[in-house]
């Protein structure tokens, strides 16, 4: 098990819409709903450009920022106000004891759950952006 101070923190996200990445790189809205400032789904993390601007200043390890387009097919509208956060540190739920949680980093579990290291959790808490976290993996069985 992790030492008390070295547990990952789950970023609590409640998506109001579902997205699917298309072959052309755009994200199509599958379920209509409100676009949240942070959206996490299967193999993607999308954040509002304003949040990306803040994150770029935090010296986060192992991430890449790419412009993202969300396409509402029903209304044929494209939204360009998002950035795709590509996270290099991936793990599966069977390997939670082997994580390197040093430094400021995002982590993705099972290609769909976003976590942060303790150091990054503190930085995000002081970033001026409202984040919600749960400690460790207690919500994952």
DRENZAPA-569904 format. One line per field, with one value per residue: residue number from 0; residue in three letters; chain; x, y, z of N, C-alpha, C, CB in turn. Coordinates in pm, 1 decimal. Atoms other than C-alpha are relative to their C-alpha. Glycine has a CB too. Layout:
# residues N
drendo NUM:... $
mardren ALA:... $
kolkol A:... $
n.xx X:... $
n.yy Y:... $
n.zz Z:... $
ca.xx X:... $
ca.yy Y:... $
ca.zz Z:... $
c.xx X:... $
c.yy Y:... $
c.zz Z:... $
cb.xx X:... $
cb.yy Y:... $
cb.zz Z:... $
//
This chain:
# residues 141
drendo 0:1:2:3:4:5:6:7:8:9:10:11:12:13:14:15:16:17:18:19:20:21:22:23:24:25:26:27:28:29:30:31:32:33:34:35:36:37:38:39:40:41:42:43:44:45:46:47:48:49:50:51:52:53:54:55:56:57:58:59:60:61:62:63:64:65:66:67:68:69:70:71:72:73:74:75:76:77:78:79:80:81:82:83:84:85:86:87:88:89:90:91:92:93:94:95:96:97:98:99:100:101:102:103:104:105:106:107:108:109:110:111:112:113:114:115:116:117:118:119:120:121:122:123:124:125:126:127:128:129:130:131:132:133:134:135:136:137:138:139:140 $
mardren UNK:UNK:UNK:UNK:UNK:UNK:UNK:UNK:UNK:UNK:UNK:UNK:UNK:UNK:UNK:UNK:UNK:UNK:UNK:UNK:UNK:UNK:UNK:UNK:UNK:UNK:UNK:UNK:UNK:UNK:UNK:UNK:UNK:UNK:UNK:UNK:UNK:UNK:UNK:UNK:UNK:UNK:UNK:UNK:UNK:UNK:UNK:UNK:UNK:UNK:UNK:UNK:UNK:UNK:UNK:UNK:UNK:UNK:UNK:UNK:UNK:UNK:UNK:UNK:UNK:UNK:UNK:UNK:UNK:UNK:UNK:UNK:UNK:UNK:UNK:UNK:UNK:UNK:UNK:UNK:UNK:UNK:UNK:UNK:UNK:UNK:UNK:UNK:UNK:UNK:UNK:UNK:UNK:UNK:UNK:UNK:UNK:UNK:UNK:UNK:UNK:UNK:UNK:UNK:UNK:UNK:UNK:UNK:UNK:UNK:UNK:UNK:UNK:UNK:UNK:UNK:UNK:UNK:UNK:UNK:UNK:UNK:UNK:UNK:UNK:UNK:UNK:UNK:UNK:UNK:UNK:UNK:UNK:UNK:UNK:UNK:UNK:UNK:UNK:UNK:UNK $
kolkol A:A:A:A:A:A:A:A:A:A:A:A:A:A:A:A:A:A:A:A:A:A:A:A:A:A:A:A:A:A:A:A:A:A:A:A:A:A:A:A:A:A:A:A:A:A:A:A:A:A:A:A:A:A:A:A:A:A:A:A:A:A:A:A:A:A:A:A:A:A:A:A:A:A:A:A:A:A:A:A:A:A:A:A:A:A:A:A:A:A:A:A:A:A:A:A:A:A:A:A:A:A:A:A:A:A:A:A:A:A:A:A:A:A:A:A:A:A:A:A:A:A:A:A:A:A:A:A:A:A:A:A:A:A:A:A:A:A:A:A:A $
n.xx 83.5:-71.7:-14.4:104.9:-30.3:-31.0:112.8:49.7:130.8:89.6:65.6:143.5:58.8:133.7:25.7:139.9:14.3:-96.0:-71.5:-73.3:-97.3:13.1:-126.2:-61.5:-51.0:104.8:77.6:142.2:92.9:84.5:116.0:13.5:-4.7:-88.6:-143.0:-62.3:-135.1:-90.7:74.2:-85.4:69.6:-87.5:-119.2:-14.2:19.8:16.8:10.7:19.8:-126.5:-40.2:-62.0:-128.0:-94.3:-46.5:-79.1:-129.3:-89.3:-24.1:-114.2:51.4:-80.0:63.5:125.2:-5.1:123.9:33.2:131.7:105.9:126.1:117.2:98.8:138.9:50.6:142.5:13.6:-113.6:-76.8:-129.6:-46.7:-146.8:-44.2:-55.0:-133.2:-15.0:-111.7:-52.6:-72.5:-91.9:-3.4:119.3:-10.7:129.6:43.8:-71.6:-137.2:1.8:-108.6:-128.4:0.6:-95.5:81.0:-87.5:16.2:133.6:41.7:129.6:-5.4:128.6:22.1:93.0:32.1:118.9:9.8:-109.3:-58.1:-113.8:-93.9:23.6:-57.1:85.0:126.2:-21.3:-10.5:132.5:79.3:-39.5:-2.3:113.3:102.6:65.2:-20.1:47.6:-83.6:16.9:-131.7:-25.0:80.1:111.4:123.9:-15.8:13.8 $
n.yy -119.6:-127.1:-73.5:-101.8:-121.5:29.0:54.1:-81.1:-61.0:8.3:-125.7:28.5:-60.1:46.2:-45.1:-14.9:45.8:102.4:-34.0:105.4:-60.8:41.7:21.4:-128.4:-62.0:-72.0:75.2:-12.6:16.5:118.0:-30.7:-144.6:-49.5:-113.2:27.8:-39.7:-54.9:114.8:119.9:117.5:114.7:107.8:-42.4:-144.5:-100.9:-130.3:-109.9:-132.4:-67.1:-83.8:89.9:41.0:-110.7:5.7:121.7:-15.4:-76.8:74.8:90.8:135.8:98.3:105.6:-34.7:-76.5:-73.7:-8.3:-58.8:99.5:-46.4:79.6:-16.0:32.4:42.8:-31.5:-140.7:-26.9:-109.0:38.7:-78.5:1.2:-59.5:106.6:54.3:139.2:23.3:134.9:39.6:110.0:100.2:84.7:122.5:65.9:12.6:110.1:-41.6:-125.1:-3.4:-22.7:-133.1:-103.8:-118.7:-113.9:-116.3:-47.8:74.9:64.2:141.6:50.2:140.9:74.6:-84.9:-83.5:-66.6:-94.8:-13.6:-91.1:26.5:-91.1:-132.6:-71.5:-30.8:-124.6:-109.6:-24.7:-62.4:-140.9:-55.4:-88.1:77.9:90.9:142.0:90.1:119.2:101.6:56.4:140.8:80.9:53.6:-0.7:91.6:137.2 $
n.zz 0.0:1.9:-124.4:-12.0:75.9:139.2:74.2:110.9:-23.7:114.9:35.7:7.7:119.5:36.1:136.9:38.3:137.8:40.9:122.4:68.7:89.8:139.0:71.2:36.2:-121.5:-72.8:-97.6:30.8:-111.4:14.5:-83.6:-12.8:-136.5:-25.3:5.7:-125.3:16.1:6.9:39.1:7.3:54.6:44.4:74.3:20.1:-104.1:63.8:-95.4:61.0:31.0:-113.8:-97.9:59.0:-17.9:-139.2:-18.3:68.6:-87.7:-123.4:14.3:-16.9:72.5:77.1:67.1:123.7:24.6:142.3:26.3:19.0:57.4:-34.8:106.7:-28.9:130.3:9.4:38.4:88.2:-59.8:-55.1:-114.1:-0.7:-126.5:-82.9:22.8:-40.9:-90.5:19.9:-120.3:31.1:-106.9:-2.2:-78.8:-13.4:-138.8:-63.8:-31.2:-76.1:-98.2:66.2:60.6:-36.9:-25.4:-27.5:86.8:39.6:117.8:17.1:31.0:48.9:-31.3:85.7:115.8:-17.1:-130.0:-14.6:-132.7:-11.9:-108.5:-113.2:26.5:95.1:-67.2:-74.7:97.1:57.5:-105.1:-9.2:135.8:24.8:69.8:-94.5:27.5:-104.9:-3.4:-103.7:-27.2:24.7:91.8:-78.0:79.3:113.0:-43.6 $
ca.xx 0.0:99.2:239.9:-7.5:174.0:231.4:-115.0:-242.8:-549.3:-840.9:-966.9:-1343.6:-1513.6:-1884.3:-1917.7:-2249.8:-2184.8:-2009.2:-1748.6:-1586.9:-1264.1:-1302.9:-1035.4:-978.9:-891.5:-1211.3:-1425.1:-1788.5:-2061.5:-2234.3:-2467.4:-2595.6:-2531.7:-2333.0:-1963.2:-1777.1:-1447.9:-1270.3:-1391.9:-1237.4:-1342.6:-1202.3:-854.3:-903.1:-873.8:-1010.3:-976.5:-1091.5:-817.6:-820.8:-740.1:-468.1:-308.6:-288.4:-157.2:118.8:263.8:278.2:579.2:389.5:592.9:488.3:204.9:148.7:-111.0:-284.4:-565.7:-894.8:-1217.7:-1552.6:-1810.9:-2181.8:-2305.6:-2671.7:-2625.3:-2313.4:-2119.4:-1749.8:-1614.6:-1244.9:-1223.0:-1068.8:-722.5:-644.5:-422.6:-212.2:-81.8:224.0:189.5:-65.2:-132.0:-400.2:-594.9:-392.8:-67.6:-153.2:130.4:405.2:338.3:607.0:430.5:730.3:707.4:412.0:232.4:-101.1:-165.7:-439.0:-576.0:-744.4:-746.3:-1030.3:-965.9:-752.6:-523.3:-259.7:50.5:43.6:272.0:50.3:-262.1:-116.4:-27.2:-373.9:-530.3:-343.0:-404.4:-726.3:-921.9:-1175.5:-1072.3:-1227.7:-1013.9:-1057.8:-757.5:-627.2:-823.9:-1101.2:-1371.5:-1248.9:-1332.1 $
ca.yy 0.0:364.3:560.4:817.8:1104.6:923.4:842.0:958.4:1181.9:1113.9:1422.0:1414.3:1481.7:1459.2:1480.5:1607.1:1485.3:1193.2:1239.5:1013.1:1099.2:1081.8:977.9:1344.1:1423.5:1609.4:1500.7:1433.7:1483.7:1147.0:1252.0:1608.8:1807.2:2087.3:2095.4:2102.4:2288.8:1953.0:1639.0:1295.7:997.2:686.4:782.2:1158.7:1450.8:1783.8:2113.3:2467.1:2678.2:2909.2:2613.8:2496.1:2840.7:2806.9:2448.3:2542.9:2771.2:2496.9:2300.1:1970.6:1667.3:1430.0:1621.1:1767.2:2028.6:2006.9:2220.0:2029.2:2066.5:1945.7:1888.1:1899.6:1697.4:1761.2:2138.6:2119.8:2350.1:2324.4:2444.1:2538.7:2655.3:2328.9:2178.8:1809.4:1720.6:1422.1:1243.9:1020.6:835.7:553.9:260.4:0.2:-69.6:-386.4:-187.4:86.2:-11.3:49.4:416.2:681.2:976.5:1206.9:1557.3:1732.8:1496.1:1378.9:1004.2:814.8:483.8:233.1:491.9:686.7:803.8:1110.8:1124.6:1366.7:1329.5:1485.4:1769.1:1856.2:1836.4:2110.8:2325.4:2282.0:2374.6:2705.5:2769.7:2967.6:2697.6:2492.1:2125.0:1835.4:1539.8:1211.5:1051.0:719.7:443.9:394.5:476.6:201.8:-113.8 $
ca.zz 0.0:-39.2:247.8:374.1:202.7:-125.3:-250.5:-584.1:-586.0:-817.6:-1001.0:-949.0:-1282.7:-1365.2:-1741.5:-1872.3:-2225.7:-2393.2:-2663.7:-2919.8:-3098.8:-3476.0:-3726.7:-3818.1:-3454.0:-3363.7:-3069.7:-3162.1:-2905.7:-2863.2:-2584.5:-2588.8:-2276.2:-2122.0:-2203.3:-1872.7:-1819.4:-1766.9:-1943.6:-1905.2:-2110.6:-2271.4:-2395.1:-2367.5:-2127.7:-2254.8:-2070.4:-2144.6:-2301.8:-1999.6:-1772.5:-2011.7:-1990.8:-1611.5:-1625.2:-1869.4:-1600.9:-1334.1:-1466.3:-1495.3:-1600.1:-1877.7:-2042.6:-2387.2:-2477.9:-2818.5:-2961.2:-2959.7:-3153.6:-3022.1:-3294.2:-3220.6:-3517.9:-3440.6:-3477.9:-3699.6:-3466.2:-3381.9:-3047.4:-3049.5:-2687.8:-2559.8:-2532.4:-2526.9:-2232.9:-2336.4:-2027.0:-2061.1:-1728.2:-1771.7:-1540.9:-1485.3:-1170.7:-1105.6:-1072.0:-824.0:-588.0:-845.9:-921.1:-924.0:-764.1:-739.8:-879.9:-1038.7:-1270.7:-1400.3:-1428.0:-1614.0:-1484.4:-1717.2:-2000.3:-1837.9:-1479.8:-1411.6:-1108.1:-983.0:-769.9:-420.6:-533.5:-830.8:-613.3:-393.5:-696.4:-845.3:-512.6:-525.2:-896.7:-861.0:-1047.6:-852.6:-845.0:-651.5:-542.3:-359.7:-197.0:-323.6:-490.7:-235.6:-493.0:-726.3:-532.1 $
c.xx 87.2:18.8:-103.2:26.3:22.3:-113.7:-34.2:-137.2:-81.3:-63.0:-147.0:-61.9:-138.5:-31.7:-149.7:-25.9:104.2:60.4:67.8:98.4:-12.0:137.8:69.8:49.6:-103.0:-68.4:-147.3:-82.1:-91.1:-129.7:-3.2:-0.9:94.9:144.9:64.2:140.1:108.2:-84.6:99.2:-84.9:100.4:106.7:4.6:-19.4:-6.6:-21.1:-23.3:136.5:48.7:66.0:135.9:104.8:57.4:92.0:138.2:101.8:42.9:115.2:-40.2:80.2:-89.2:-135.0:29.5:-136.3:-21.4:-135.6:-102.4:-124.2:-110.3:-108.4:-136.3:-64.4:-145.5:-21.4:108.3:78.3:130.5:39.1:151.7:56.9:58.9:139.8:-1.4:126.1:43.6:92.0:85.4:-5.6:-133.9:26.9:-136.8:-26.8:69.1:139.6:6.6:112.8:134.5:13.4:112.4:-80.0:84.8:-28.0:-144.9:-42.2:-145.8:26.5:-138.7:-8.0:-105.7:-52.2:-119.3:-12.8:124.2:40.8:111.6:89.4:-30.1:53.4:-87.1:-133.9:12.0:8.2:-136.3:-91.0:27.7:-7.3:-110.8:-113.1:-57.4:17.4:-57.9:80.3:-52.3:133.5:3.6:-99.2:-123.4:-131.1:2.5:1.7:119.4 $
c.yy 124.9:51.4:111.3:120.3:-26.5:-71.9:94.2:54.6:-6.7:136.5:-32.1:78.7:-60.2:56.4:5.5:-48.1:-107.2:39.7:-123.4:66.9:-62.0:-17.9:130.1:77.3:78.0:-94.2:26.2:-21.6:-118.7:19.7:151.2:38.7:117.5:-45.9:55.4:54.4:-107.7:-122.3:-114.2:-115.6:-103.6:54.8:149.1:77.4:133.2:105.4:129.9:64.8:86.1:-83.3:-46.3:108.4:1.3:-120.7:11.5:73.9:-78.4:-99.8:-144.8:-93.7:-91.6:31.7:79.5:65.4:10.9:67.7:-111.0:67.4:-95.8:31.4:-47.7:-32.0:40.7:143.1:44.8:124.2:-57.1:96.4:-15.3:54.5:-102.5:-39.6:-145.7:-11.2:-144.9:-32.3:-122.1:-114.1:-73.5:-122.4:-66.1:-27.5:-114.7:41.4:128.4:9.8:36.6:139.7:87.8:128.9:122.2:113.2:35.6:-71.7:-43.9:-146.9:-41.3:-149.7:-57.7:83.5:92.2:73.3:85.1:13.2:103.2:-46.9:96.7:141.5:80.6:35.7:130.6:120.0:34.8:67.8:148.3:72.9:100.7:-67.7:-99.8:-144.7:-79.3:-129.8:-98.4:-71.3:-148.9:-64.6:-57.9:-4.5:-100.4:-145.4:-45.4 $
c.zz 0.0:141.3:-1.8:-89.0:-148.3:-71.8:-113.7:38.6:-128.5:-23.6:-24.3:-115.1:-20.3:-137.6:-27.0:-142.9:-27.4:-133.4:-56.6:-94.6:-138.3:-63.0:-36.1:122.6:79.6:98.2:-26.7:126.2:-29.7:76.9:17.0:147.3:9.0:-10.9:126.8:-24.6:-9.1:-31.8:-18.9:-49.6:-45.0:-94.5:-31.4:129.8:-73.2:107.6:-76.2:-21.7:115.6:109.8:-51.0:18.5:141.5:20.0:-63.7:85.8:123.8:-8.0:29.9:-89.1:-83.3:-60.2:-126.6:-18.3:-150.4:-16.8:-26.8:-57.0:41.6:-102.1:48.8:-134.1:-19.9:-48.8:-97.8:45.7:54.2:111.6:7.3:130.5:97.0:-44.7:43.9:84.9:-19.4:116.7:-32.6:100.8:5.6:86.9:2.4:147.0:73.5:46.2:81.7:101.8:-60.9:-58.3:51.8:13.3:31.2:-98.1:-25.9:-126.7:7.4:-28.6:-48.1:29.1:-93.5:-116.9:20.2:133.4:23.3:146.7:-4.5:114.1:114.6:-25.5:-96.0:63.4:78.0:-93.9:-58.7:101.9:15.5:-133.9:-28.2:-76.0:100.1:-47.6:116.1:-9.1:103.4:13.1:-30.3:-94.7:68.6:-78.1:-114.7:43.7:71.5 $
cb.xx -94.6:-74.8:145.6:-12.5:121.9:125.3:-122.2:-7.6:14.4:-109.4:66.7:-70.6:90.6:-107.6:69.1:-42.3:14.4:-67.2:103.2:-96.4:143.3:-82.7:-24.6:-99.9:111.1:-103.8:38.7:-41.7:-83.4:73.5:6.5:-128.5:42.1:-27.6:65.1:5.2:31.3:81.0:-83.0:65.6:-91.0:-81.6:8.2:-99.7:116.0:-119.1:127.5:-91.2:-15.3:-121.7:-91.4:-16.8:-68.6:-120.5:-73.8:-18.9:-68.1:-124.0:114.4:-152.1:84.6:-14.2:-92.6:37.6:4.2:-0.9:6.8:-33.6:8.9:-48.9:42.6:-74.8:14.1:-68.2:3.9:-48.7:-81.2:108.6:-69.0:53.7:-116.0:-91.3:109.8:6.6:-39.1:75.6:-98.1:140.6:32.0:-40.9:51.5:-4.7:-149.6:10.2:77.7:-131.9:11.1:19.6:-132.3:117.2:-95.2:148.0:68.8:-1.3:88.5:-84.0:45.9:-17.5:-42.6:-117.3:-25.9:-118.2:-17.2:-39.8:52.9:-47.5:148.6:64.6:141.1:-22.2:-41.0:128.0:97.3:-63.5:25.3:140.2:-9.4:45.7:58.8:-151.2:151.5:-154.6:145.7:-117.0:39.3:-0.5:84.4:-18.9:-24.8:127.1:-26.7 $
cb.yy 0.4:103.8:56.3:45.4:66.9:-82.8:-21.8:-83.2:147.5:-108.3:67.4:34.7:-22.8:43.8:-92.8:145.3:117.7:-140.0:110.8:-97.0:-16.8:102.5:-80.1:85.6:89.7:60.9:39.0:-100.4:130.1:-126.5:-74.2:49.7:-110.7:62.2:62.1:-118.2:92.4:-19.3:24.5:-32.5:41.0:-111.6:-76.4:48.7:-2.1:-1.4:9.9:91.1:85.5:74.4:-121.9:-32.0:134.0:-7.2:-119.6:74.1:128.6:-72.6:43.3:-7.6:-82.8:-115.5:80.6:-90.6:141.5:-141.1:98.2:-71.5:10.7:29.4:-78.0:118.3:-150.9:-20.0:87.6:18.7:71.6:-2.3:-46.0:81.2:70.8:-121.1:82.0:-95.6:29.6:-12.9:-30.1:52.2:66.4:-42.7:29.2:-131.6:-19.9:-117.5:18.4:14.7:-133.2:-101.0:67.5:14.0:-25.8:-42.2:-24.1:154.7:-120.7:67.1:-84.6:28.3:-17.4:-50.3:-85.9:-83.5:-103.5:136.6:-136.0:146.5:14.5:-56.4:-13.8:-84.4:-115.1:-9.3:-37.2:-131.6:-68.8:10.1:-111.2:120.5:-73.6:35.1:-33.4:-27.5:36.9:-101.1:24.6:-73.1:-112.8:82.1:138.7:31.7:-89.5 $
cb.zz 121.6:-85.0:18.1:144.1:57.6:-8.1:92.1:-132.7:48.9:21.9:-127.1:133.8:-125.9:106.3:-101.6:14.1:-100.2:-9.3:25.9:-76.8:54.7:-79.7:-125.3:-77.5:-34.5:-98.0:146.2:-109.7:23.8:49.1:140.0:-70.0:96.8:139.6:-128.3:97.3:115.3:134.5:-130.7:138.3:-115.8:-69.0:-127.7:-104.5:110.2:-99.9:88.7:89.9:-124.6:57.1:28.7:-149.3:-29.9:97.9:-58.5:-132.0:42.9:38.2:93.3:-33.6:97.7:83.5:94.3:-123.0:66.0:-65.1:-120.8:133.6:-155.4:146.7:-127.0:75.2:-14.9:135.9:123.3:-144.7:113.3:-110.7:134.4:-117.2:66.2:-3.0:76.8:-123.9:150.4:-136.8:118.0:-7.4:137.3:-144.0:145.1:-82.4:4.8:-95.4:-127.5:70.7:68.1:-108.8:25.1:-106.4:114.0:-7.9:-130.1:-21.6:-17.9:-115.1:124.2:-153.4:147.7:82.5:-118.6:-17.9:114.4:-56.9:51.7:23.7:-48.7:125.9:-57.2:-126.4:94.0:84.2:-112.6:-48.5:130.0:54.8:-99.1:-75.6:-127.3:15.2:-21.1:-13.7:30.4:-34.2:145.0:128.2:-58.2:124.5:-55.5:-75.2:-113.0 $
//
